[in-house]
């Protein structure tokens, strides 16, 4: 059994707006050709093929149009279940909703509205929007065509609510955040870096200090700010605080960055 989704029903209904009934049993699939008032439509033809009686062609087709929407967007068995039966006749369709406990006095999108009075329903269609005491429709056999109208709740006998399936939930995977670069673009220095050192060895130190929480300009100049940051890191890491970046300080910097935020220091704080 197919699924009956409101979103698909609304989409198909909107695509049919402007379809004109035909003067004769000709050009039924052309939206506007052979326009007339003969009540000939592709909706009646298709329902006869899919279901048979009580459907026919060349007769009033507002209820036919709604049933066609249900079947064309799911299948015969699912649509019949959603409507609690077939009729092609407004009073009988309304009675089917009442028998199924799906009859309402106020509209919701996707409902089948019925004009007239209880037991004497005269016209029907699909509710596509609700605005307080009025609602917007797409309906067949209105001015000999499929059209959209704005109607009042007060004009209706009531609203049947088809048993739609829950819309499938589309889970959009969250993008994987780009990890902060963990590869220093500068080669690890082979010699001790200290105050007044310059070059890429100092840039390596500044890059790692920044990854560990400092906010230095990576300029390759081991000035007072870099010296202060080195000493703060050495103090936090339990190293000799001499401001010189030798093998032990370099290893501690790499270990701190690899360990993540749990071990990163903030300059000047323990």
VENFENRA-V671648 format. One record per residue. RES is the residue in one small letter. PHI is phi in radians with two decimals (999 if undefined). Layout:
RES,PHI + RES,PHI
//
This chain:
x,999 + x,-1.29 + x,-1.68 + x,-2.04 + x,-1.86 + x,-1.02 + x,-1.02 + x,-1.26 + x,-1.05 + x,-1.08 + x,-1.12 + x,-1.16 + x,-1.05 + x,-1.11 + x,-1.20 + x,-1.57 + x,-1.03 + x,1.78 + x,-1.14 + x,-1.90 + x,-1.12 + x,-1.81 + x,-1.29 + x,-2.67 + x,-1.38 + x,-2.61 + x,0.96 + x,-1.15 + x,-1.58 + x,-1.49 + x,-1.11 + x,-2.18 + x,-1.20 + x,0.96 + x,-1.13 + x,-3.00 + x,-2.22 + x,-1.58 + x,1.13 + x,-1.57 + x,-2.55 + x,-1.20 + x,-1.18 + x,-1.12 + x,-1.04 + x,-1.16 + x,-1.13 + x,-1.05 + x,-1.25 + x,-1.37 + x,-2.10 + x,1.56 + x,-1.09 + x,-1.52 + x,-1.45 + x,-2.71 + x,-2.21 + x,1.44 + x,-2.42 + x,-0.87 + x,-2.31 + x,-1.11 + x,-1.27 + x,-1.01 + x,-1.04 + x,-1.12 + x,-1.11 + x,-1.07 + x,-1.05 + x,-1.11 + x,-1.28 + x,-1.16 + x,-1.81 + x,-2.50 + x,-2.78 + x,-1.07 + x,-1.13 + x,-1.19 + x,-1.13 + x,-1.10 + x,-1.12 + x,-1.15 + x,-1.70 + x,1.08 + x,2.34 + x,-2.10 + x,-2.68 + x,1.28 + x,-2.37 + x,-0.94 + x,-1.04 + x,-1.23 + x,-1.07 + x,-1.09 + x,-1.13 + x,-1.11 + x,-1.11 + x,-1.10 + x,-1.14 + x,-1.56 + x,1.28 + x,-2.09 + x,-1.96 + x,-2.34 + x,-1.62 + x,-2.17 + x,-1.51 + x,-2.38 + x,-1.02 + x,1.74 + x,-1.19 + x,-1.78 + x,-1.49 + x,-2.32 + x,-1.34 + x,1.75 + x,-2.21 + x,-0.98 + x,1.47 + x,-2.31 + x,-1.18 + x,-2.02 + x,-2.79 + x,-2.63 + x,3.11 + x,-1.78 + x,-1.47 + x,-2.02 + x,-2.86 + x,-2.28 + x,-2.45 + x,1.15 + x,-1.49 + x,-2.17 + x,-2.59 + x,-1.81 + x,-2.24 + x,-2.21 + x,-2.52 + x,-1.62 + x,1.01 + x,-1.99 + x,1.00 + x,1.11 + x,-2.79 + x,-1.53 + x,-2.51 + x,-1.89 + x,-2.33 + x,-1.91 + x,-2.21 + x,-1.73 + x,-1.06 + x,-1.11 + x,-1.42 + x,-1.81 + x,-1.30 + x,2.77 + x,-2.37 + x,-1.57 + x,-2.01 + x,-1.06 + x,-1.51 + x,-1.25 + x,-1.40 + x,-1.10 + x,-1.10 + x,-1.12 + x,-1.60 + x,-1.65 + x,-1.65 + x,-1.58 + x,-1.08 + x,-1.19 + x,-1.10 + x,-1.28 + x,-1.07 + x,-1.19 + x,-1.15 + x,-1.09 + x,-0.97 + x,-1.95 + x,-1.95 + x,-1.23 + x,-1.33 + x,-2.00 + x,-1.23 + x,-1.13 + x,-1.21 + x,-1.64 + x,-2.10 + x,-1.14 + x,-1.82 + x,-2.60 + x,-0.92 + x,1.40 + x,-1.21 + x,-2.44 + x,1.86 + x,-1.21 + x,-1.10 + x,-1.20 + x,-1.07 + x,-1.01 + x,-1.09 + x,-1.13 + x,-1.08 + x,-1.19 + x,-1.07 + x,-1.12 + x,-1.13 + x,-1.57 + x,2.15 + x,-1.32 + x,-2.34 + x,-1.83 + x,-1.41 + x,-1.44 + x,-2.05 + x,1.32 + x,-2.08 + x,-1.47 + x,-1.73 + x,-1.03 + x,-1.17 + x,-1.16 + x,-1.04 + x,-1.08 + x,-1.15 + x,-1.08 + x,-1.14 + x,-1.11 + x,-1.17 + x,-1.04 + x,-1.12 + x,-1.11 + x,-1.46 + x,1.34 + x,-1.71 + x,-1.11 + x,-1.56 + x,-2.15 + x,1.31 + x,-1.85 + x,-1.74 + x,-1.84 + x,-0.97 + x,-1.21 + x,-1.19 + x,-1.07 + x,-1.11 + x,-1.12 + x,-1.09 + x,-1.12 + x,-1.14 + x,-1.13 + x,-1.18 + x,-1.14 + x,-1.28 + x,1.62 + x,-1.09 + x,-1.13 + x,-2.11 + x,-1.34 + x,-1.71 + x,-2.10 + x,-0.93 + x,1.53 + x,-2.24 + x,-1.88
//
